[in-house]
Amino acid sequence: MKNLSLEVKVGLFAAIMIVLMAWATLRVSDKSSVSGGGYNITAVFDNATGLKKKAPVELAGVKVGVVKDVELLNSRQAEVVISIDKNVKLTEDSQAVLRTRGFLGETYVEIIPGDPEFPIIKNDGSIPFTARTGDVNSLVSQFSSIADDIKHVTSSLKGMVGTNDSYPVNRIIENLESFTLAIKNVTLRNEENIDRVAVNLAEMTDQLREIIAKGKADVEESAERIASITRKIDEGKGTIGRLVNDDETVDKLNEAVDNLNETLGGFRKLQTEIGYHTEYLGQTHDFKHYVDLALRPAPDKALLLGIVTDPDPRPSHVEHVTDVTVGNNTTTVTTETATIDREKIRFSAQLAKKFYDLQLRGGIIESTGGFGLDFFKGPVAVHFSAFDFSTRFGERPHLKAGADLSIFPNLYLSGGVDDIINKEGPTPDWFVGAGFRFVDDDIKRFMGSGATSLISK
């Protein structure tokens, strides 16, 4: 060995070092990189592209394990077996995320720790929450889709722009050119007219300036006259001055205003009730309509007005007396004619007085004299009316009885019998119906303002 040259010794040393390094590399690759041993957990990913065996596993940027194995699961997912350092304790709600280091770097597994209150994952356990961040392949796919969209847009633009007149953009440009040329021609043809318009505008502004200058003097003169009139009124001169400065006149005006306020106050206290209802007559199969207006100056007093359309009214009788002469004998012949006017509108106007729950009323009912009684108890109201007491042609008084049931504050149902003792038709003629009534404050205000305007006139 002593006779070996220096070159041979260096070569032997290098060869030994290479063998030792190769042996160490093989030993390290066969063993886990987890110091002091560890435990295995399983994670399932939908896509594990780029993930290799021995890929690092990191937690908070620190390597805590390696990928032990990557296998296909259910022909759709990737099952990754991870070896974790035994000193690292992961809970069951931890998450495993695949990330790529840099733009073209390696793919590794990042562990996101869970809540310490959850149980610890045992050996051969699994992480249920897995995901994958964006990688180069997904970005390339997205850029490819964007490129396809841009290609479609450029194709569409290419179809709109071209060298002939069939393309839309070219037609638009040509129309704009034609439009500007037409405006130019109109301007050239009417250049003299435009000049005259400009001259007329200039003359008009000059005239307006002169009018304003003259009007200024008139306004100043009017202001002086108004000031003179107000001074005379303040000094008590003239009729208006004496009227304003006389205390007796002011007191009389105040008294008149107070009386006017009392009168209008009565109008404002007037309660106005508007209503409408319709009745279906069971015997004649017709509808009878009513429009009602009640004016109540006090809770127990009322003026009741109404309009009625009756499709089946009583006939109106007319007696005709005729003298018939035959030879020397003259005979008086009396004939009776009964007519029915279905289009006639009938009116009602009654005065009403209320005693507790009972209301008495009387006046004109459906264009004839009559009276009525009303009884109110909660949501129920009972009505009775008697009118048309003519008996010259054998008629009987018109009697009507019915009841109302309020189902809402302003809506009610009705029913009863009409013309109870009529002998000329089917009796009694029963009916059912519905209607509404409401109090309108706006109408009262309108009546108050109307009264004010009338008094002022």
C-alpha atoms as one frame of an Amber mdcrd trajectory, in Angstrom:
protein
   0.000   0.000   0.000   2.887   2.291   0.665   4.045   1.908  -2.928   0.657
   2.976  -4.309   0.733   6.272  -6.084  -1.216   9.315  -4.916  -3.596   9.097
  -7.896  -4.578   5.507  -7.006  -5.319   6.465  -3.400  -7.504   9.346  -4.440
  -9.396   7.132  -6.884 -10.028   4.450  -4.242 -11.251   7.057  -1.765 -13.649
   8.531  -4.322 -15.020   5.107  -5.206 -15.626   4.261  -1.544 -17.449   7.570
  -0.984 -19.678   6.993  -4.029 -20.598   3.510  -2.748 -21.388   4.891   0.719
 -23.553   7.690  -0.724 -25.482   5.261  -2.940 -26.055   2.947   0.013 -27.245
   5.827   2.209 -29.611   7.053  -0.500 -31.144   3.614  -0.914 -31.554   3.286
   2.837 -33.207   6.675   3.189 -35.570   6.042   0.250 -36.651   2.723   1.732
 -37.444   4.282   5.098 -39.963   6.941   6.083 -38.699  10.451   6.380 -40.699
  10.795   9.614 -38.284  10.987  12.488 -38.913   8.618  15.374 -41.727   6.704
  13.532 -45.344   7.820  13.004 -48.855   6.751  12.118 -50.809   6.450   8.874
 -53.974   8.276   7.870 -56.000   8.121   4.648 -57.411  10.972   2.587 -59.556
  10.681  -0.537 -59.239  13.339  -3.281 -61.335  13.838  -6.415 -58.163  14.777
  -8.309 -54.581  14.007  -7.215 -52.789  15.116 -10.378 -49.059  15.722  -9.753
 -48.991  14.073  -6.329 -46.218  11.451  -6.045 -44.987   9.071  -3.400 -42.580
  10.634  -0.877 -44.224  14.046  -1.506 -43.998  16.209   1.613 -46.867  16.761
   4.019 -46.811  20.140   5.744 -48.657  21.749   8.618 -48.287  25.511   9.080
 -45.370  25.458   6.604 -43.482  22.742   8.566 -42.937  19.261   7.173 -44.748
  16.731   9.402 -44.905  13.665   7.125 -44.751  12.214   3.636 -47.088  10.661
   1.119 -46.725   6.924   1.521 -48.932   5.710  -1.301 -51.358   6.973  -3.976
 -53.935   4.514  -5.365 -57.120   4.655  -7.478 -60.346   4.239  -5.499 -63.703
   3.228  -7.063 -62.291   4.062 -10.513 -63.139   7.725  -9.833 -61.161   9.045
  -6.867 -57.613   8.920  -5.559 -56.864   7.400  -2.160 -53.740   8.894  -0.569
 -52.029   7.233   2.398 -50.121   9.758   4.504 -47.525   8.998   7.136 -47.588
  11.561   9.973 -44.971  12.135  12.682 -46.098  10.540  15.937 -45.557  13.817
  17.799 -48.169  15.581  15.634 -51.720  15.036  16.908 -54.539  15.709  14.424
 -58.239  15.872  15.294 -60.983  14.222  13.261 -62.187  17.550  11.807 -58.797
  18.338  10.261 -58.606  19.018   6.529 -56.159  17.906   3.829 -55.580  20.232
   0.867 -53.480  19.600  -2.242 -51.323  22.560  -3.193 -48.730  23.301  -5.863
 -45.499  25.036  -4.888 -44.927  27.836  -7.389 -46.102  27.879 -10.977 -44.416
  24.634 -12.045 -43.353  23.327  -8.606 -44.082  20.032  -6.870 -47.469  19.055
  -5.501 -47.682  18.523  -1.751 -50.299  17.978   0.958 -51.090  20.700   3.452
 -52.840  19.780   6.692 -55.221  22.313   8.196 -55.682  21.468  11.878 -59.150
  21.294  13.359 -60.726  22.091  16.701 -58.718  20.720  19.649 -62.010  19.690
  21.309 -62.577  16.991  18.656 -61.234  13.428  19.110 -57.675  12.602  17.941
 -57.225  10.612  14.715 -55.848   7.106  15.430 -53.504   5.043  13.280 -55.113
   4.027   9.963 -57.704   6.741  10.495 -58.999   9.065   7.773 -59.505  12.759
   7.080 -63.043  13.337   5.779 -62.467  16.929   4.588 -60.310  17.181   1.492
 -59.952  19.737  -1.302 -57.622  20.910  -4.031 -56.547  24.447  -4.819 -56.146
  25.750  -8.369 -53.246  24.226 -10.292 -51.602  24.771 -13.649 -53.881  22.267
 -15.408 -57.085  23.960 -14.233 -55.669  27.375 -15.167 -54.742  26.098 -18.614
 -58.276  24.700 -19.005 -59.802  28.035 -18.012 -57.478  29.937 -20.344 -58.493
  27.535 -23.100 -62.189  28.296 -22.490 -61.441  32.024 -22.469 -59.505  31.669
 -25.711 -62.492  29.871 -27.291 -64.818  32.701 -26.183 -62.417  35.311 -27.591
 -62.293  33.329 -30.810 -66.103  33.399 -31.064 -66.129  37.166 -30.394 -63.505
  37.846 -33.050 -65.442  35.646 -35.469 -68.581  37.673 -34.779 -66.664  40.930
 -35.277 -65.194  39.540 -38.462 -68.728  38.826 -39.671 -69.705  42.444 -38.963
 -66.676  44.151 -40.515 -65.560  43.556 -44.086 -64.711  45.199 -47.357 -68.137
  45.299 -48.992 -71.464  46.938 -48.167 -73.100  43.735 -46.920 -71.445  44.019
 -43.486 -73.416  45.880 -40.735 -70.547  48.136 -39.592 -69.870  49.212 -43.140
 -73.550  50.023 -43.642 -73.596  52.075 -40.419 -70.539  54.055 -41.521 -72.067
  54.604 -44.950 -75.357  55.808 -43.354 -73.430  58.240 -41.118 -71.598  59.599
 -44.136 -74.883  60.025 -46.006 -76.449  61.743 -42.966 -73.574  64.229 -42.541
 -73.602  64.912 -46.290 -77.351  65.616 -46.161 -76.873  68.015 -43.235 -74.112
  69.757 -45.155 -76.332  70.145 -48.236 -79.229  71.483 -46.162 -76.895  73.982
 -44.470 -75.498  75.182 -47.805 -78.968  75.533 -49.377 -80.336  77.457 -46.395
 -77.283  79.525 -45.565 -79.138  82.768 -46.324 -82.117  81.695 -44.167 -79.818
  80.812 -41.279 -78.188  84.230 -41.537 -81.606  85.909 -41.473 -82.605  83.885
 -38.394 -79.423  85.008 -36.637 -80.139  88.620 -37.546 -83.748  88.332 -36.318
 -82.563  86.864 -33.004 -80.148  89.748 -32.562 -82.931  92.282 -33.264 -85.260
  90.444 -30.855 -82.713  90.608 -28.040 -82.282  94.349 -28.668 -86.039  94.883
 -28.487 -86.290  92.846 -25.285 -83.516  94.954 -23.788 -85.439  98.155 -24.620
 -88.709  96.718 -23.230 -87.008  95.743 -19.970 -85.441  99.199 -19.696 -88.840
 100.898 -20.176 -90.571  98.421 -17.859 -88.092  99.161 -15.111 -89.341 102.746
 -14.933 -92.980 101.561 -14.843 -92.210  99.088 -12.040 -90.499 101.818 -10.006
 -93.478 104.122 -10.520 -95.914 101.347  -9.448 -93.827 100.675  -6.341 -93.951
 104.355  -5.405 -97.757 104.414  -5.811 -98.164 101.289  -3.649 -95.959 102.880
  -0.978 -98.084 106.034  -1.104-101.309 104.023  -0.692 -99.960 102.093   2.287
 -98.831 105.345   3.947-102.335 106.791   3.567-103.871 103.612   5.036-101.494
 103.751   8.018-102.418 107.418   8.556-106.154 106.571   8.508-106.895 108.456
   5.307-109.617 107.304   2.922-112.317 104.668   3.435-109.915 101.742   3.800
-107.675 103.725   6.164-110.605 104.611   8.430-111.891 101.011   8.235-108.546
  99.555   9.298-107.798 102.097  12.028-111.322 102.224  13.537-111.480  99.926
  16.611-115.256  99.534  16.386-115.018  98.249  12.821-112.311  95.765  13.814
-114.468  94.480  16.681-117.420  93.963  14.329-115.242  92.072  11.868-113.930
  89.861  14.660-117.492  89.158  15.820-118.500  88.241  12.255-115.521  85.919
  11.944-116.445  84.226  15.251-120.015  83.680  14.033-118.676  82.282  10.795
-116.412  79.868  12.705-119.356  78.669  14.793-121.390  78.057  11.630-118.572
  76.189   9.949-117.941  74.262  13.151-121.437  72.839  12.827-120.611  71.699
   9.328-117.370  70.121  10.519-119.256  68.208  13.244-121.692  66.848  10.665
-121.100  63.127  10.203-121.629  61.946   6.642-122.439  58.303   5.945-122.514
  56.969   2.380-123.883  53.557   1.504-124.929  51.303  -1.337-126.697  47.963
  -1.359-128.495  45.709  -3.808-131.279  43.184  -3.316-132.091  40.074  -5.335
-135.860  39.600  -5.566-136.642  35.920  -5.355-140.069  35.991  -7.031-139.250
  38.204 -10.025-135.526  37.304 -10.268-134.585  40.991 -10.570-132.137  43.220
  -8.719-133.188  46.333  -6.812-130.473  48.946  -6.154-130.193  51.562  -3.395
-127.813  54.519  -2.948-128.048  56.077   0.536-126.705  59.251   2.140-127.110
  59.924   5.878-126.305  63.328   7.389-126.018  63.180  11.204-125.613  66.521
  12.994-125.931  64.611  16.279-125.653  60.909  17.220-129.431  60.630  17.747
-130.609  62.722  14.770-130.241  62.148  11.039-131.423  63.214   7.607-131.692
  60.097   5.418-131.564  60.579   1.637-131.679  57.858  -0.998-132.105  56.911
  -4.645-133.850  53.653  -5.615-134.150  51.791  -8.914-137.005  49.241  -8.850
-137.187  46.771 -11.792-140.664  45.563 -10.719-142.599  48.534  -9.319-146.296
  48.726  -8.638-148.404  49.887 -11.628-149.552  53.490 -11.795-153.325  53.784
 -12.323-154.904  56.534 -14.447-158.675  57.005 -14.710-160.171  58.444 -17.906
-163.759  59.753 -18.011-165.382  60.012 -21.482-168.903  61.105 -22.497-170.381
  58.929 -25.282-173.499  60.265 -27.081-175.750  57.901 -29.033-178.775  59.589
 -30.550-180.178  61.812 -27.850-178.654  59.801 -24.988-175.292  60.695 -23.452
-173.457  58.122 -21.370-170.401  58.734 -19.211-167.768  55.979 -19.629-164.988
  55.663 -17.108-161.861  53.686 -18.088-158.862  52.785 -15.963-155.336  52.410
 -17.339-152.474  50.823 -15.384-148.916  51.509 -16.522-145.563  50.299 -15.154
-142.502  52.527 -15.498-139.492  50.300 -14.847-136.977  53.023 -15.693-138.259
  55.541 -13.193-135.872  56.560 -10.433-137.480  56.917  -7.006-136.268  59.162
  -4.200-136.330  58.949  -0.423-135.935  61.739   2.136-136.625  60.979   5.797
-136.014  62.537   9.183-134.847  60.084  11.849-134.712  60.248  15.637-133.002
  57.582  17.730-134.099  56.446  21.194-131.440  54.138  22.613-131.415  51.147
  20.195-134.680  52.095  18.433-134.837  54.610  15.589-138.040  56.218  14.289
-138.097  57.766  10.842-140.618  59.286   8.488-140.961  61.291   5.297-140.752
  60.308   1.639-139.970  56.637   0.948-139.509  55.663  -2.702-141.312  58.836
  -3.905-144.348  58.277  -1.608-145.135  59.144   1.997-144.276  56.634   4.702
-142.619  55.849   7.998-140.296  53.214   9.388-138.724  51.631  12.469-135.144
  50.413  12.921-133.708  48.372  15.786-129.911  48.139  16.240-128.213  45.567
  18.445-124.510  44.878  17.888-123.865  43.621  14.344-127.613  43.004  13.718
-130.107  45.619  12.515-133.841  44.974  11.961-135.832  47.309   9.656-139.549
  47.838   8.932-141.019  50.337   6.450-144.587  51.219   5.467-145.332  53.552
   2.537-147.521  54.052  -0.555-150.858  54.109   1.319-152.963  54.823  -1.820
-156.097  52.621  -1.876-158.158  54.340  -4.583-157.756  51.487  -7.061-157.784
  48.722  -4.504-154.087  48.809  -3.684-152.710  47.874  -0.294-149.937  49.668
   1.606-146.402  48.692   0.710-144.895  46.909   3.716-141.282  45.800   3.865
-139.367  44.012   6.638-135.766  42.870   6.705-132.559  42.527   8.693-128.874
  43.360   8.172-125.852  41.442   9.497-122.485  43.251   9.563-119.682  40.859
   8.674-117.028  43.582   8.460-116.989  47.182   9.770-118.192  48.502   6.411
-119.747  45.419   4.749-123.064  43.770   5.584-125.518  41.158   4.312-129.279
  41.677   4.195-132.456  39.670   3.737-136.217  39.867   4.263-139.592  40.198
   2.537-140.881  43.058   0.373-144.450  44.198  -0.420-145.802  41.748   2.100
-149.565  42.234   1.606-149.655  43.014  -2.120-152.561  41.158  -3.735-151.604
  41.801  -7.383-148.517  39.572  -7.493-146.770  36.700  -5.749-146.504  37.508
  -2.050-144.419  37.836  -0.146-141.511  38.708  -2.473-138.479  37.585  -0.484
-135.056  39.107  -1.113-131.393  38.712  -0.188-128.621  41.219  -0.736-125.387
  42.852   0.362-124.053  46.363   0.749-121.476  48.656   2.245-121.428  51.909
   4.173-118.630  54.190   5.344-117.999  57.616   6.870-115.802  59.850   4.744
-113.926  62.676   6.506-112.851  64.055   3.144-116.491  64.715   2.224-116.991
  66.642   5.454-113.926  68.765   4.731-115.199  69.349   1.204-118.579  70.466
   2.532-116.830  72.785   4.993-114.680  74.402   2.282-117.720  74.649   0.003
-119.671  76.447   2.719-116.747  78.820   3.259-116.597  79.713  -0.441-120.370
  80.275  -0.568-120.293  82.584   2.448-117.314  84.495   1.058-119.244  85.097
  -2.161
